[in-house]
Amino acid sequence: MLKARAARRGLSFAAYLRELIIEEAGHPDPAEVMDRLANDDPIDYSMDDLREFMNDGRR
């Protein structure tokens, strides 16, 4: 399956695998994201803030 994907993209199998590894390395895993969120300071907001965000198109 991976060889076929590489061929469809006009890449050698090694080049395709290299691209996959580089792409994967650029994304944090879920545990890293959760650790970062757990250490962030909480954000204070009010119901008025939420309404304003929604009216501005931010959800």
Backbone as XML, in Angstrom:
<?xml version="1.0"?>
<chain id="A" units="angstrom">
  <residue number="1" name="MET">
    <atom name="N" x="0.823" y="-1.177" z="0.000"/>
    <atom name="CA" x="0.000" y="0.000" z="0.000"/>
    <atom name="C" x="0.881" y="1.261" z="0.000"/>
  </residue>
  <residue number="2" name="LEU">
    <atom name="N" x="1.905" y="1.306" z="0.847"/>
    <atom name="CA" x="2.761" y="2.492" z="0.893"/>
    <atom name="C" x="3.551" y="2.661" z="-0.396"/>
  </residue>
  <residue number="3" name="LYS">
    <atom name="N" x="3.998" y="1.538" z="-0.971"/>
    <atom name="CA" x="4.723" y="1.615" z="-2.239"/>
    <atom name="C" x="3.827" y="2.183" z="-3.329"/>
  </residue>
  <residue number="4" name="ALA">
    <atom name="N" x="2.562" y="1.785" z="-3.326"/>
    <atom name="CA" x="1.618" y="2.283" z="-4.332"/>
    <atom name="C" x="1.386" y="3.785" z="-4.137"/>
  </residue>
  <residue number="5" name="ARG">
    <atom name="N" x="1.285" y="4.242" z="-2.915"/>
    <atom name="CA" x="1.103" y="5.675" z="-2.656"/>
    <atom name="C" x="2.323" y="6.460" z="-3.145"/>
  </residue>
  <residue number="6" name="ALA">
    <atom name="N" x="3.511" y="5.912" z="-2.882"/>
    <atom name="CA" x="4.731" y="6.576" z="-3.337"/>
    <atom name="C" x="4.736" y="6.674" z="-4.855"/>
  </residue>
  <residue number="7" name="ALA">
    <atom name="N" x="4.375" y="5.591" z="-5.522"/>
    <atom name="CA" x="4.362" y="5.575" z="-6.985"/>
    <atom name="C" x="3.364" y="6.586" z="-7.538"/>
  </residue>
  <residue number="8" name="ARG">
    <atom name="N" x="2.204" y="6.677" z="-6.925"/>
    <atom name="CA" x="1.195" y="7.643" z="-7.387"/>
    <atom name="C" x="1.693" y="9.078" z="-7.273"/>
  </residue>
  <residue number="9" name="ARG">
    <atom name="N" x="2.562" y="9.320" z="-6.312"/>
    <atom name="CA" x="3.105" y="10.663" z="-6.131"/>
    <atom name="C" x="4.404" y="10.873" z="-6.907"/>
  </residue>
  <residue number="10" name="GLY">
    <atom name="N" x="4.829" y="9.843" z="-7.591"/>
    <atom name="CA" x="6.051" y="9.955" z="-8.383"/>
    <atom name="C" x="7.310" y="9.964" z="-7.541"/>
  </residue>
  <residue number="11" name="LEU">
    <atom name="N" x="7.255" y="9.341" z="-6.373"/>
    <atom name="CA" x="8.392" y="9.303" z="-5.455"/>
    <atom name="C" x="8.918" y="7.887" z="-5.305"/>
  </residue>
  <residue number="12" name="SER">
    <atom name="N" x="10.186" y="7.800" z="-4.975"/>
    <atom name="CA" x="10.708" y="6.488" z="-4.601"/>
    <atom name="C" x="10.108" y="6.137" z="-3.238"/>
  </residue>
  <residue number="13" name="PHE">
    <atom name="N" x="10.160" y="4.857" z="-2.911"/>
    <atom name="CA" x="9.631" y="4.418" z="-1.632"/>
    <atom name="C" x="10.376" y="5.114" z="-0.482"/>
  </residue>
  <residue number="14" name="ALA">
    <atom name="N" x="11.700" y="5.218" z="-0.592"/>
    <atom name="CA" x="12.499" y="5.863" z="0.460"/>
    <atom name="C" x="12.137" y="7.340" z="0.591"/>
  </residue>
  <residue number="15" name="ALA">
    <atom name="N" x="11.958" y="8.033" z="-0.522"/>
    <atom name="CA" x="11.600" y="9.452" z="-0.476"/>
    <atom name="C" x="10.218" y="9.634" z="0.150"/>
  </residue>
  <residue number="16" name="TYR">
    <atom name="N" x="9.305" y="8.748" z="-0.188"/>
    <atom name="CA" x="7.961" y="8.824" z="0.379"/>
    <atom name="C" x="8.005" y="8.612" z="1.893"/>
  </residue>
  <residue number="17" name="LEU">
    <atom name="N" x="8.753" y="7.605" z="2.334"/>
    <atom name="CA" x="8.873" y="7.351" z="3.772"/>
    <atom name="C" x="9.521" y="8.536" z="4.483"/>
  </residue>
  <residue number="18" name="ARG">
    <atom name="N" x="10.524" y="9.149" z="3.858"/>
    <atom name="CA" x="11.184" y="10.316" z="4.437"/>
    <atom name="C" x="10.169" y="11.439" z="4.635"/>
  </residue>
  <residue number="19" name="GLU">
    <atom name="N" x="9.319" y="11.676" z="3.619"/>
    <atom name="CA" x="8.278" y="12.717" z="3.735"/>
    <atom name="C" x="7.308" y="12.408" z="4.869"/>
  </residue>
  <residue number="20" name="LEU">
    <atom name="N" x="6.916" y="11.139" z="4.987"/>
    <atom name="CA" x="5.995" y="10.758" z="6.060"/>
    <atom name="C" x="6.610" y="11.004" z="7.429"/>
  </residue>
  <residue number="21" name="ILE">
    <atom name="N" x="7.873" y="10.659" z="7.579"/>
    <atom name="CA" x="8.551" y="10.840" z="8.867"/>
    <atom name="C" x="8.675" y="12.327" z="9.196"/>
  </residue>
  <residue number="22" name="ILE">
    <atom name="N" x="9.054" y="13.133" z="8.228"/>
    <atom name="CA" x="9.195" y="14.572" z="8.455"/>
    <atom name="C" x="7.848" y="15.181" z="8.834"/>
  </residue>
  <residue number="23" name="GLU">
    <atom name="N" x="6.799" y="14.783" z="8.136"/>
    <atom name="CA" x="5.466" y="15.301" z="8.446"/>
    <atom name="C" x="5.033" y="14.889" z="9.843"/>
  </residue>
  <residue number="24" name="GLU">
    <atom name="N" x="5.233" y="13.630" z="10.188"/>
    <atom name="CA" x="4.835" y="13.130" z="11.503"/>
    <atom name="C" x="5.623" y="13.825" z="12.616"/>
  </residue>
  <residue number="25" name="ALA">
    <atom name="N" x="6.901" y="14.048" z="12.397"/>
    <atom name="CA" x="7.746" y="14.683" z="13.412"/>
    <atom name="C" x="7.328" y="16.133" z="13.656"/>
  </residue>
  <residue number="26" name="GLY">
    <atom name="N" x="6.665" y="16.739" z="12.695"/>
    <atom name="CA" x="6.234" y="18.120" z="12.839"/>
    <atom name="C" x="4.986" y="18.300" z="13.670"/>
  </residue>
  <residue number="27" name="HIS">
    <atom name="N" x="4.326" y="17.215" z="14.021"/>
    <atom name="CA" x="3.091" y="17.279" z="14.802"/>
    <atom name="C" x="3.333" y="16.722" z="16.197"/>
  </residue>
  <residue number="28" name="PRO">
    <atom name="N" x="2.926" y="17.448" z="17.242"/>
    <atom name="CA" x="3.072" y="16.899" z="18.592"/>
    <atom name="C" x="2.086" y="15.754" z="18.803"/>
  </residue>
  <residue number="29" name="ASP">
    <atom name="N" x="2.480" y="14.805" z="19.641"/>
    <atom name="CA" x="1.530" y="13.729" z="19.921"/>
    <atom name="C" x="0.519" y="14.217" z="20.960"/>
  </residue>
  <residue number="30" name="PRO">
    <atom name="N" x="-0.608" y="13.540" z="21.091"/>
    <atom name="CA" x="-1.669" y="14.013" z="22.002"/>
    <atom name="C" x="-1.194" y="14.205" z="23.440"/>
  </residue>
  <residue number="31" name="ALA">
    <atom name="N" x="-0.310" y="13.359" z="23.917"/>
    <atom name="CA" x="0.180" y="13.497" z="25.294"/>
    <atom name="C" x="0.948" y="14.808" z="25.460"/>
  </residue>
  <residue number="32" name="GLU">
    <atom name="N" x="1.750" y="15.193" z="24.456"/>
    <atom name="CA" x="2.476" y="16.462" z="24.518"/>
    <atom name="C" x="1.512" y="17.638" z="24.548"/>
  </residue>
  <residue number="33" name="VAL">
    <atom name="N" x="0.466" y="17.568" z="23.751"/>
    <atom name="CA" x="-0.532" y="18.643" z="23.717"/>
    <atom name="C" x="-1.223" y="18.755" z="25.070"/>
  </residue>
  <residue number="34" name="MET">
    <atom name="N" x="-1.614" y="17.629" z="25.626"/>
    <atom name="CA" x="-2.305" y="17.655" z="26.915"/>
    <atom name="C" x="-1.395" y="18.164" z="28.024"/>
  </residue>
  <residue number="35" name="ASP">
    <atom name="N" x="-0.111" y="17.780" z="28.009"/>
    <atom name="CA" x="0.835" y="18.285" z="29.004"/>
    <atom name="C" x="0.965" y="19.796" z="28.908"/>
  </residue>
  <residue number="36" name="ARG">
    <atom name="N" x="1.065" y="20.291" z="27.682"/>
    <atom name="CA" x="1.193" y="21.737" z="27.474"/>
    <atom name="C" x="-0.058" y="22.453" z="27.977"/>
  </residue>
  <residue number="37" name="LEU">
    <atom name="N" x="-1.234" y="21.914" z="27.667"/>
    <atom name="CA" x="-2.484" y="22.533" z="28.119"/>
    <atom name="C" x="-2.598" y="22.518" z="29.634"/>
  </residue>
  <residue number="38" name="ALA">
    <atom name="N" x="-2.150" y="21.432" z="30.250"/>
    <atom name="CA" x="-2.234" y="21.319" z="31.706"/>
    <atom name="C" x="-1.355" y="22.354" z="32.395"/>
  </residue>
  <residue number="39" name="ASN">
    <atom name="N" x="-0.294" y="22.782" z="31.729"/>
    <atom name="CA" x="0.630" y="23.748" z="32.332"/>
    <atom name="C" x="0.339" y="25.192" z="31.954"/>
  </residue>
  <residue number="40" name="ASP">
    <atom name="N" x="-0.597" y="25.407" z="31.045"/>
    <atom name="CA" x="-0.974" y="26.772" z="30.659"/>
    <atom name="C" x="-1.798" y="27.427" z="31.763"/>
  </residue>
  <residue number="41" name="ASP">
    <atom name="N" x="-1.673" y="28.741" z="31.850"/>
    <atom name="CA" x="-2.503" y="29.483" z="32.786"/>
    <atom name="C" x="-3.941" y="29.483" z="32.284"/>
  </residue>
  <residue number="42" name="PRO">
    <atom name="N" x="-4.906" y="29.391" z="33.203"/>
    <atom name="CA" x="-6.309" y="29.434" z="32.771"/>
    <atom name="C" x="-6.665" y="30.802" z="32.183"/>
  </residue>
  <residue number="43" name="ILE">
    <atom name="N" x="-7.646" y="30.797" z="31.320"/>
    <atom name="CA" x="-8.112" y="32.037" z="30.693"/>
    <atom name="C" x="-9.431" y="32.426" z="31.343"/>
  </residue>
  <residue number="44" name="ASP">
    <atom name="N" x="-9.457" y="33.651" z="31.867"/>
    <atom name="CA" x="-10.691" y="34.149" z="32.466"/>
    <atom name="C" x="-11.563" y="34.777" z="31.377"/>
  </residue>
  <residue number="45" name="TYR">
    <atom name="N" x="-12.834" y="34.449" z="31.386"/>
    <atom name="CA" x="-13.770" y="35.025" z="30.427"/>
    <atom name="C" x="-15.156" y="35.068" z="31.055"/>
  </residue>
  <residue number="46" name="SER">
    <atom name="N" x="-15.975" y="35.938" z="30.524"/>
    <atom name="CA" x="-17.342" y="36.076" z="31.022"/>
    <atom name="C" x="-18.315" y="35.633" z="29.929"/>
  </residue>
  <residue number="47" name="MET">
    <atom name="N" x="-19.569" y="35.559" z="30.276"/>
    <atom name="CA" x="-20.600" y="35.230" z="29.289"/>
    <atom name="C" x="-20.666" y="36.315" z="28.219"/>
  </residue>
  <residue number="48" name="ASP">
    <atom name="N" x="-20.444" y="37.557" z="28.612"/>
    <atom name="CA" x="-20.418" y="38.651" z="27.632"/>
    <atom name="C" x="-19.275" y="38.460" z="26.636"/>
  </residue>
  <residue number="49" name="ASP">
    <atom name="N" x="-18.119" y="38.010" z="27.138"/>
    <atom name="CA" x="-16.991" y="37.724" z="26.241"/>
    <atom name="C" x="-17.376" y="36.644" z="25.227"/>
  </residue>
  <residue number="50" name="LEU">
    <atom name="N" x="-18.020" y="35.591" z="25.711"/>
    <atom name="CA" x="-18.430" y="34.500" z="24.815"/>
    <atom name="C" x="-19.402" y="34.993" z="23.751"/>
  </residue>
  <residue number="51" name="ARG">
    <atom name="N" x="-20.371" y="35.798" z="24.170"/>
    <atom name="CA" x="-21.328" y="36.340" z="23.201"/>
    <atom name="C" x="-20.614" y="37.190" z="22.148"/>
  </residue>
  <residue number="52" name="GLU">
    <atom name="N" x="-19.671" y="38.017" z="22.605"/>
    <atom name="CA" x="-18.923" y="38.866" z="21.678"/>
    <atom name="C" x="-18.102" y="38.021" z="20.701"/>
  </residue>
  <residue number="53" name="PHE">
    <atom name="N" x="-17.453" y="36.972" z="21.208"/>
    <atom name="CA" x="-16.683" y="36.083" z="20.330"/>
    <atom name="C" x="-17.579" y="35.447" z="19.282"/>
  </residue>
  <residue number="54" name="MET">
    <atom name="N" x="-18.751" y="34.989" z="19.715"/>
    <atom name="CA" x="-19.682" y="34.364" z="18.782"/>
    <atom name="C" x="-20.170" y="35.354" z="17.735"/>
  </residue>
  <residue number="55" name="ASN">
    <atom name="N" x="-20.455" y="36.573" z="18.159"/>
    <atom name="CA" x="-20.918" y="37.598" z="17.224"/>
    <atom name="C" x="-19.825" y="37.992" z="16.237"/>
  </residue>
  <residue number="56" name="ASP">
    <atom name="N" x="-18.581" y="37.889" z="16.668"/>
    <atom name="CA" x="-17.446" y="38.197" z="15.799"/>
    <atom name="C" x="-17.113" y="37.030" z="14.867"/>
  </residue>
  <residue number="57" name="GLY">
    <atom name="N" x="-17.798" y="35.909" z="15.029"/>
    <atom name="CA" x="-17.527" y="34.752" z="14.189"/>
    <atom name="C" x="-16.466" y="33.827" z="14.761"/>
  </residue>
  <residue number="58" name="ARG">
    <atom name="N" x="-16.016" y="34.102" z="15.964"/>
    <atom name="CA" x="-15.020" y="33.227" z="16.618"/>
    <atom name="C" x="-15.769" y="32.264" z="17.524"/>
  </residue>
  <residue number="59" name="ARG">
    <atom name="N" x="-15.533" y="30.989" z="17.306"/>
    <atom name="CA" x="-16.198" y="29.977" z="18.140"/>
    <atom name="C" x="-15.185" y="29.082" z="18.751"/>
  </residue>
</chain>
